[in-house]
């Protein structure tokens, strides 16, 4: 299963919480989402579909878990 992720750049570096139209549908961005991007500008959020989708409004999404270093290679430590 593919996981779609979005970055601040992909959503136009929005600075205000709100509901925005993008190529994939409507995206609700919260103040908390923006705060994460302000601290970690390269963070990538998981794009989540709204489970209460009303077919008349189109695709609705919000942001879920995020990765602060999406392009970093994983490092493993053993103890």
HELIX and SHEET records of a PDB file:
HELIX    1   1 UNK A   31  UNK A   39  1                                   9    
SHEET    1   A 5 UNK A   5  UNK A   7  0                                        
SHEET    2   A 5 UNK A  44  UNK A  49 -1                                        
SHEET    3   A 5 UNK A  60  UNK A  67 -1                                        
SHEET    4   A 5 UNK A  25  UNK A  29  1                                        
SHEET    5   A 5 UNK A  18  UNK A  22 -1                                        
END                                                                             
